[in-house]
Amino acid sequence: MNIQRIKPGSRMSAAVVHGDTVYIAGQVARDTAGQSVADQTQEILGIIDALLAEAGTVKTKLLMVNIWLSDISTFAEMNTVWDTWVATAQTPARATVEATLAGPQYTVEIAAIAAK
């Protein structure tokens, strides 16, 4: 079975397509790093939309999403953005936890798995 790597780097690919499944690596904000959780979430979801499109799928095909917050007290703030982005009645399985992220400028990281 063919494996397609999207935006491969020296440590990881931004996404990998294997068969009919798309695996999106944990994404953090590039332009809004250091800004609010809402701003970072909005940017990351845009990055995920673009990666899904490049892989030939869309957010309505999301199967599982993992979200890491540097401070769980920002859960509601992240969800205000998530709720406007996620497709109603086509929500994926999801887990959200608090974790120390790669740097203090990052407050949100999101990884996803989708069907094609």
N, C-alpha and C positions, 0 to 999 in steps of 0.2 A: 504494500500500500504506500502511496506517495505521501511525503511529508513536505509541506510548504512552510518556510520560515519567513515571517514578515518583520522587516526592520531588524535583522540579526545584528548582534553586537558581539564583543569579545566575551561577555559574561552571560548574556541571555538574548533571546529574541523578544520583541514586543508582543508578538503573537505567533502561535504555531497552529497550523491546520493539519489534522490527521483524519483522513476519511471525511466523515460528515460532522466532525467536532472541531470547534475553534477554542483554543486555550489562550487567554489574554493574561500576560504577566501583570504583576502588581504595578499599577500606574500611579505616579505622583504628579503634582502640579509642576509645570515648567515656568509658566509666565506669572502665576499668582502665588508662588511659594512665598511664605511669610505673611500672606494676607489671610483673610477670614476662612473659616471652615467652609462656609457657603461658597465663597469664591473658588476655593480649591476644588470642592466637590463639582461645581459647575464645569470647571476646566477639565477635570479628569473624565467626567461623563462624556464630554465632547471628544476627548482623545479616544475613549472606548467606542463611541459611535464611528469615528474614522477608521479604527482598526477593524471593527466588525464589517464595515463597508468594503475595506480592502480585502477581507477574507471572504466576501461574498454573502454576507448575512446581515441581520438587523437585530435591534434590541428586543423585538418581540420573540426572538428565538433563544434568548438567554435561558440557561438551565440553572446555573449556580453563580452567585456573586459572594465574594468575601470582602469585607470592608474592615480596615484597621483605622482606628482613631487614636491620636496621641493622648486625648483626654475624653473619656466616655461621657463627660458632662456636656459635650458638644453634639451628642447623639441627635437631639431634636433639631438642631441647626442643620446638620447634614441631611436629615430626613425631609426638611422643607424643600430642599433642592431635589433630592431623590424622588419625592412624591410627584413633582411636576414633570420629571423625566421618564420614569418607568411607565410602561404600557399597562393601563388598568385592565384587570382580568387576565393579564399575561405576565404576571410577576414571577420572577425566578425564585428558587430556594435561595436563602440568604443568611449569612452569619455576619455579625458586627461585634468586634471586640476592641478593647483598649490595648495598645502596644507601643513600645518605643520604636519610632520610625528611624529612617536612615540619617536624619538631621533635624534639628529643632525648627527649621523653616517649614517642614512638612507636618501637616496636621491630619491628613487623610491619605490613605492608599487603598486602591480598589483593584481587585483581580476578578476575572470572570471566565466562565465556560459557556459556550453557546453551540447550538446545533446550526448546521448550514441550511 
